[in-house]
């Protein structure tokens, strides 16, 4: 498609939509990072232990397996949605909110990503629930009964630059899991030993959906005469913090408005698209090429009630 439209339109006439870039919490990431010294000063490998970006759906293909079977979870949400979230989490500070300044930094950090190691990848396909009430992926009549399509994937990403070298970053996504939720978890390194015998790590959690929220897990003394500590949340849940009349537009509504205004900030540029596919294409080839004999890595995952 890129080859077909490039001769017909200039880059500033093209708006490549990834609707995750229109989601409220995703649009808030740059403000959260660069508008708060509390975070911008510790947003690096000296203070951050790990980063996780998770996409979970409680439902399966629900009769749409014919489409999903040709796509798989990696193409469906990881190469696009989750990667966009990750670039905003890891890019350097742009000189301004000018669209090209932001997109330049996204491309720069993508070029620092290591190739994804197939040995760091977990693949899965959901099966019938334990009680038999929820069908498995292969029970969908629109799916090839011999399908090896991936409905769950998790893998590690490594970024080799001064800010992120040595920090494990995990992307994971799946269908027919215990709940529907998209969230970011940033775990900080432990405090120095000596003063405290046992104390938990701080963690910043950003819930993209449902029920947008940001909460920071901090250690606090338990009230009273006790000297013990407890992990507690500094909680910014949008539904409770802001008025019920406060309106958050749907992602596509926000992006269509940006189109009308000629604002490219939340759209994918051509070079960014090229770099992202260069990162994911070797992984997709390894997963989908029968000659590579990686099908045995697909784990059959029984749907369970408890969280995973």
C-alpha positions in Angstrom: 0.0 0.0 0.0 2.8 2.4 0.9 4.3 1.9 -2.6 1.0 2.6 -4.2 0.0 5.8 -2.4 3.5 7.4 -2.1 3.6 8.6 -5.8 0.1 10.0 -5.5 0.4 12.0 -2.2 3.0 13.9 -0.3 3.8 12.8 3.2 2.0 15.7 4.8 -1.1 14.7 2.9 -1.1 11.2 4.4 -2.6 10.3 7.9 -1.8 6.7 8.8 -4.2 5.9 11.7 -3.3 3.7 14.6 -6.3 4.3 16.9 -4.2 3.7 20.0 -2.5 7.0 19.4 -5.9 8.6 19.9 -6.5 7.0 23.3 -6.5 9.4 26.2 -3.9 7.7 28.4 -1.6 7.1 25.4 -1.8 10.8 24.5 -1.0 11.6 28.2 2.3 9.7 28.2 4.5 12.5 26.9 3.0 15.0 29.4 3.4 12.5 32.2 7.0 11.9 31.3 8.3 15.3 30.4 5.9 17.5 32.4 6.8 16.1 35.8 10.3 16.3 37.1 9.4 13.5 39.5 9.3 11.1 36.6 11.6 12.7 34.0 14.5 12.5 36.4 14.2 8.8 37.1 13.1 7.6 33.6 16.2 5.6 32.8 18.2 2.4 33.5 19.6 3.8 36.7 16.2 3.8 38.4 13.9 1.6 36.4 14.1 -2.2 36.8 11.7 -3.3 34.1 8.8 -2.2 31.8 5.7 -4.3 30.8 3.1 -3.4 28.3 0.1 -5.8 28.4 -2.9 -6.2 26.2 -5.5 -8.7 27.5 -9.0 -9.6 26.1 -11.4 -11.8 28.0 -13.1 -12.9 24.8 -12.0 -15.0 21.9 -12.5 -14.5 18.2 -16.3 -14.9 18.5 -16.9 -16.0 14.9 -14.3 -13.6 13.5 -11.7 -16.3 13.3 -11.6 -16.3 9.6 -10.1 -12.9 9.7 -7.9 -13.4 12.7 -6.5 -16.6 11.4 -4.6 -14.7 8.7 -3.4 -12.0 11.0 -2.6 -13.4 14.5 -2.1 -11.5 17.7 1.3 -10.1 16.8 0.1 -8.3 13.7 -3.3 -7.5 15.2 -2.0 -5.5 18.2 1.7 -5.8 18.9 3.4 -4.5 15.8 1.2 -1.5 15.8 -0.7 -0.6 19.0 1.7 -1.9 21.7 4.8 -0.7 19.7 3.4 2.8 19.5 2.9 2.8 23.2 6.4 1.6 23.8 8.0 4.2 21.6 6.3 7.0 23.5 7.5 5.4 26.8 11.1 5.2 25.6 11.8 8.0 23.2 14.0 10.9 24.1 12.6 14.3 25.0 11.6 16.2 21.8 12.5 19.9 21.4 8.8 20.7 21.3 5.4 19.2 20.7 5.8 19.9 17.0 4.6 16.8 15.1 7.9 16.3 13.3 9.9 16.7 16.5 7.9 14.0 18.2 8.0 11.7 15.3 11.7 12.2 14.8 12.4 10.9 18.4 10.1 7.9 17.9 12.1 6.9 14.8 15.4 7.4 16.7 14.4 5.1 19.5 13.0 2.4 17.2 16.4 2.3 15.5 18.0 1.5 18.8 15.8 -1.7 19.3 17.6 -5.0 19.1 16.3 -7.7 16.8 13.7 -9.8 18.6 15.2 -13.1 19.7 12.9 -16.0 18.9 14.3 -17.7 22.0 12.8 -14.9 24.1 9.3 -15.4 22.6 6.4 -17.4 24.1 3.5 -18.3 21.8 0.1 -19.7 22.7 -3.3 -20.6 21.3 -6.3 -20.7 23.6 -8.4 -23.9 24.0 -11.7 -24.7 25.6 -12.3 -23.4 29.1 -12.0 -25.8 32.0 -15.7 -26.0 32.5 -16.3 -26.4 28.7 -18.6 -23.4 28.5 -16.2 -21.2 26.5 -15.1 -22.6 23.1 -11.5 -22.9 22.1 -10.0 -21.1 19.1 -10.2 -24.2 16.9 -13.9 -24.5 17.9 -14.6 -21.4 15.8 -16.2 -22.7 12.6 -14.6 -19.9 10.6 -11.1 -21.1 11.6 -9.0 -23.8 9.8 -9.2 -26.9 12.1 -5.4 -27.3 11.8 -4.7 -23.6 12.4 -1.5 -22.7 14.2 -2.5 -19.1 14.5 -1.0 -17.3 17.6 -3.6 -16.0 20.0 -1.1 -15.2 22.7 2.4 -13.9 22.5 4.9 -12.5 24.9 8.5 -11.4 24.2 11.3 -9.3 25.5 12.6 -6.2 23.8 16.0 -4.7 24.3 16.9 -1.1 23.6 20.6 -0.4 23.2 21.1 3.3 24.1 22.4 5.2 27.1 18.9 5.5 28.7 17.6 1.9 28.4 20.6 -0.4 28.0 20.0 -3.4 30.4 16.4 -2.7 31.1 14.1 -5.7 30.2 11.0 -4.6 28.4 8.2 -7.1 27.9 5.3 -6.9 25.4 2.5 -9.4 25.9 -0.9 -9.7 24.3 -3.6 -12.4 24.2 -7.2 -13.3 23.7 -9.5 -15.4 25.9 -7.7 -14.4 29.1 -9.0 -13.7 32.6 -10.0 -10.1 31.9 -10.0 -7.3 29.4 -7.3 -4.7 30.2 -4.5 -2.8 28.6 -1.9 -1.4 31.0 1.7 -0.3 31.4 3.7 -1.3 34.4 7.0 0.4 35.2 8.9 -1.2 38.1 11.6 0.7 39.8 14.8 -0.6 41.3 14.8 -1.6 45.0 16.0 0.9 47.7 19.4 0.3 49.2 19.5 -2.4 51.9 20.3 -1.7 55.5 17.7 0.7 56.8 14.8 -1.7 55.9 14.9 -5.5 56.2 12.1 -6.0 53.7 10.5 -3.4 51.6 8.7 -3.6 48.3 9.6 -1.8 45.0 7.9 1.3 43.8 5.8 0.7 40.6 4.0 3.1 38.3 0.9 1.6 36.7 -0.9 3.3 33.7 -4.2 1.7 32.8 -5.1 2.6 29.2 -8.4 0.8 29.3 -10.9 0.2 30.8 -11.4 2.9 33.4 -8.4 5.1 32.7 -6.1 5.5 35.6 -2.5 6.3 36.8 -1.4 5.0 40.2 2.0 5.0 41.9 2.8 2.3 44.4 4.8 3.7 47.3 5.9 2.5 50.7 4.3 4.1 53.7 4.4 3.5 57.5 1.4 1.6 58.7 -0.6 4.1 60.9 -0.3 3.6 64.7 2.4 2.4 66.9 3.7 -0.1 64.4 7.0 0.6 62.6 6.1 -1.7 59.7 5.7 -0.4 56.2 3.0 -1.2 53.6 2.8 -0.7 49.9 0.0 1.8 49.1 -1.3 3.6 46.0 -1.3 7.2 45.0 -4.3 6.8 42.8 -5.5 9.0 39.9 -8.5 7.2 38.6 -10.2 9.4 36.0 -13.7 8.4 36.8 -13.4 9.4 40.5 -11.0 12.4 40.1 -12.9 14.2 37.3 -16.5 15.3 37.0 -19.0 12.9 35.6 -19.6 15.5 33.0 -16.0 15.4 31.9 -16.0 13.9 28.3 -13.2 11.8 26.9 -13.6 11.4 23.1 -13.3 8.1 21.4 -9.9 7.4 19.9 -11.1 7.8 16.3 -13.0 11.0 17.2 -9.8 12.5 18.5 -7.8 11.4 15.4 -10.3 12.6 12.9 -10.3 16.0 14.6 -6.5 16.0 14.3 -6.9 15.3 10.5 -9.2 18.3 10.1 -6.6 20.4 12.0 -3.7 19.1 10.0 -2.0 17.9 13.1 0.3 14.8 12.4 1.5 14.3 15.9 -0.6 11.2 16.5 -0.1 9.6 13.1 2.6 7.2 11.9 5.2 8.6 9.5 6.5 6.6 6.6 10.0 6.0 8.0 8.6 5.0 11.4 6.4 2.4 9.6 9.4 1.1 7.7 11.5 0.7 10.9 8.7 -1.0 12.8 8.2 -3.6 10.1 11.9 -4.3 9.9 11.8 -5.0 13.6 8.8 -7.4 13.4 9.1 -9.1 10.0 11.9 -11.5 11.0 9.8 -12.6 14.0 6.7 -13.0 11.9 8.6 -15.0 9.3 10.0 -17.3 12.0 6.6 -17.8 13.6 4.6 -18.3 10.4 7.1 -20.2 8.1 6.4 -24.0 8.4 9.9 -24.7 7.1 11.4 -23.1 10.2 9.6 -25.8 12.3 8.7 -23.5 15.2 5.1 -24.7 15.5 6.1 -26.8 18.5 6.6 -23.6 20.4 2.9 -22.9 20.3 1.5 -23.8 23.8 -2.2 -24.8 24.0 -3.6 -22.5 26.7 -6.7 -23.7 28.6 -9.0 -20.8 29.5 -9.0 -20.4 33.3 -10.9 -18.3 35.7 -8.0 -17.1 37.8 -5.6 -14.4 36.7 -2.4 -15.2 34.9 
